[in-house]
Amino acid sequence: MKYPTSFYIGGAQTKNRISIILRFLDVIAICFLTLVLVSCGGDGNSTGPDPDPDPDPDLNRNVSFSQDISPIFQSSCATSGCHDSGTQESGVNLSSYDDAINSVGNQYEENIINAGNPDESPLVDKIEPDPQEGQRMPYQRDPLSQADIDSIRAWIEDGAPDN
C-alpha cells in the first residue's frame, strides 16, 4: 500500500531532521546544566548560605575593664582635678576598678555603676547627651566617642566584671 507523501514519516530525510533536532536538544540540555552548575557555584567551602552579618558587632563582644574601660577612664575621666583619687569630684573616683564600682555620685546619691543595667547607671547617664543631673561628662571637654560609650554600656550590661 502506498501512502500519500504528506503523511509519509519514514525516509532518510526525516531521520536526518530528527538527528539534527536531537543534537540541538543535547546542546540546549548541556547549556542548561552548565548554567545551573555555575549558578550554584561558590568557593567550594560553603555549606549553605552565608549567615547575615551581625548588625552591631560591639553588642556581642566581651568588654574588658583593664583593656577597654580603664583606658577610657584614665584618659578622659580620672585626670587631675576631676575623678582621680585625689580630687574625687562629686564623690566619683574612676582611678581603679574598685574605686569606680564603689563610687557614689553626689548628684544621684547612689552608686554610679549599676552592674547589669546601664540604663539605670548614673555613669552612663552622665556620658550620654542631656543627663538628668548636671552637665555631660567629661566636663568642658569633647564628649566620649560613641564607640567608647558603647563599650562602657556593654561592660556594665555584662555585669561590670573586673577583667
N, C-alpha and C positions, 0 to 999 in steps of 0.2 A: 504494500500500500504506500502510496506516495502522499506526503503531506505538503500543504501549501508552504511556500517559502516564508511567509510571515509568521508561521507557527513553528518553524523548524529551529531546534535548540542545538543540535549537535554540530559537529564540524570543527575544523582546525581554527577557523577564525574565532569562534565562540570560546574555545579552550584558551586561545591566546589572550582574549579580553579578560577572561576570568583570572588568568595568571597575572596580568597587569594589575587588576583590581586587588588581588591578594597581596602582591608586593607593595602596593600603595597602602593597604591597611596595615601591613607589617611595619612600614616606615612610620606611619601615624602612631601605632602602638609603641614603638621604640621611643619616639619623641615624647609621647605622653608619660611613659615610665621614667625617662630621663628627667623630665620636668618635675615629676613627683619626688624623685630621689633628691634632686638638687634643692627643692624647696624644703625638704626635711633635714637637710644637712646642717652641720654645725662644726665645732672644733673636734668632735669625736669624744669629748669628755662630758658631754651633757647627759644627765639622767632625767631630764624633764625641763619644763620651762624655768627660766631664771626667776628667782624669788624677787618680789617687789623690794626696791631699796628702802632701807629704814628712813622714814621721813625726818627723824631727828636723832642722829647717832648719839648725841650727848645724853639723851634721856636713858639710854641703855648701858651706859658705861659706869664703872665703879670709880668714884672720885676719891682720891687720897688726900687726907688732911695735910700730910707732910709734903707731898709733891704738888698738889694743886691749890689747896686753900691757904696754907700758911704763907706761901709766896705772895698771894694777893693781899693778905692782911699785912705782911711786913712792908710791902711797897706802897700800899695805899691807905692803911688804917693805923697800924701800930708804929707810927712815927712820933718823933719827939714833939710834945705839945698836943698830942691827940690821944689815941687809945693805946699808948705804951704803958709799961709797968710803972713808970714814974709819974705820969700825968693822970691816967685813967679818966679822961674827960667824960663827964656824965655817968660815971660809975662803970664805964666799959673799958676792959683791958683785953686786947687781942694779941698780946705778945706770945702766948703759947696756947696749946690745946686746952689745958686745964683752966687757964685764965679766961679763955673765950667761953667755954662751957659754963663756967660759974659766974660770969658777969651778969649783974642785974642792972639794967639801964634805969637811970633816974626818971626819964620821961615816961617809960612804960611800967615801971615798978615791978618788973618780972624778968626772968632770965631772957637774955636776948636771943638764945637759941632754943627752940622747942623741937628737940630731936624727933624726926619722923614727920614733922609738919611745918614746911617752910612758909605756908600761908599764915600761920599763927606765930611766926618768929619775928620779933621786933627787928632783928638784924636785917632780915630780908626786906621788911617794910622800909627801913632807913636807906637801903641802897637802890631801891626802885624809885621811879618817878612819883612825886606827890605823896610823901609819907604822911601817916596820920598825925604824927607828932614831930614838931621841929622841922629842920632842914634836911634835904637829901644829903647823904654821905657819899664820898668824902666831902667835907665842908669846904667850900670855896676852892675846890679843885675839880678837874674833869671827872665826870661820873665814871664808874666802873664800866667796862665793856659789857655788852650783852652776854658774851661768852663767859666772862668772869661771874656775872650774876647767875647764869645758868649753872655753872659749876657749884657755886655756893648753895643754890637751891637743891641741886641733885645730891650734894653731900648731906644736907640736912634731911632730905627725903629718905636717904639711905640710913638714917638714924644717927647722923653726925658721928661716925666712928673715929676713933683715934688710930688712924692707919697711915 
